[in-house]
């Protein structure tokens, strides 16, 4: 299985939980008090790390990006 000897079911569960958490991480960054340029940097970093471990999900566009607000 690998260096950590985690069974496949547990391994898959961990990755599913990570995959589900990514959109929430993006939300937390968006509502933070960070300057916009730092928010963008964090969003890019989240996506880059998610791609590295194989759980990338494109960040959903906010309502403001769709021109709703």
C-alpha positions as CSV (number, residue, x, y, z in Angstrom):
1,X,0.0,0.0,0.0
2,X,2.7,2.5,0.8
3,X,5.0,3.8,3.4
4,X,2.2,4.4,5.9
5,X,0.5,1.0,5.6
6,X,-3.0,2.5,5.4
7,X,-5.6,0.1,4.0
8,X,-7.1,1.1,0.6
9,X,-10.5,1.9,2.1
10,X,-9.1,4.3,4.7
11,X,-6.8,5.8,2.0
12,X,-9.8,6.4,-0.3
13,X,-11.8,7.9,2.5
14,X,-9.1,10.4,3.4
15,X,-8.9,11.5,-0.2
16,X,-12.6,11.8,-0.5
17,X,-12.7,14.0,2.6
18,X,-9.9,16.2,1.2
19,X,-11.7,16.5,-2.1
20,X,-14.9,17.7,-0.3
21,X,-13.0,20.2,1.9
22,X,-11.4,22.1,-1.0
23,X,-14.4,24.2,-1.9
24,X,-14.7,25.1,1.8
25,X,-11.1,26.2,1.9
26,X,-11.8,28.5,-1.1
27,X,-14.8,29.9,0.8
28,X,-12.7,30.6,3.9
29,X,-10.1,32.5,1.8
30,X,-12.8,34.5,0.1
31,X,-14.4,35.7,3.4
32,X,-11.1,36.4,5.0
33,X,-9.7,39.9,5.7
34,X,-6.7,39.3,3.3
35,X,-6.0,41.7,0.6
36,X,-7.4,40.6,-2.8
37,X,-3.9,39.8,-4.2
38,X,-3.2,37.5,-1.2
39,X,-6.6,35.9,-1.6
40,X,-5.8,35.1,-5.2
41,X,-2.4,33.7,-4.2
42,X,-4.0,31.4,-1.6
43,X,-6.7,30.2,-4.1
44,X,-3.9,29.4,-6.6
45,X,-1.9,27.6,-3.9
46,X,-5.0,25.5,-2.8
47,X,-5.6,24.4,-6.4
48,X,-1.9,23.7,-7.0
49,X,-1.6,21.5,-3.9
50,X,-4.9,19.7,-4.7
51,X,-3.6,18.9,-8.2
52,X,-0.3,17.6,-6.7
53,X,-2.2,15.0,-4.6
54,X,-4.8,14.3,-7.2
55,X,-7.9,15.8,-5.6
56,X,-8.2,19.0,-7.7
57,X,-11.7,20.5,-8.2
58,X,-12.0,23.8,-10.0
59,X,-13.1,26.6,-7.7
60,X,-16.7,27.5,-8.3
61,X,-17.2,31.0,-9.5
62,X,-18.8,33.4,-7.0
63,X,-22.0,35.3,-7.7
64,X,-20.0,38.5,-8.2
65,X,-17.9,36.9,-10.9
66,X,-21.1,36.0,-12.8
67,X,-22.2,39.6,-12.6
68,X,-25.1,38.9,-10.2
69,X,-23.9,41.4,-7.5
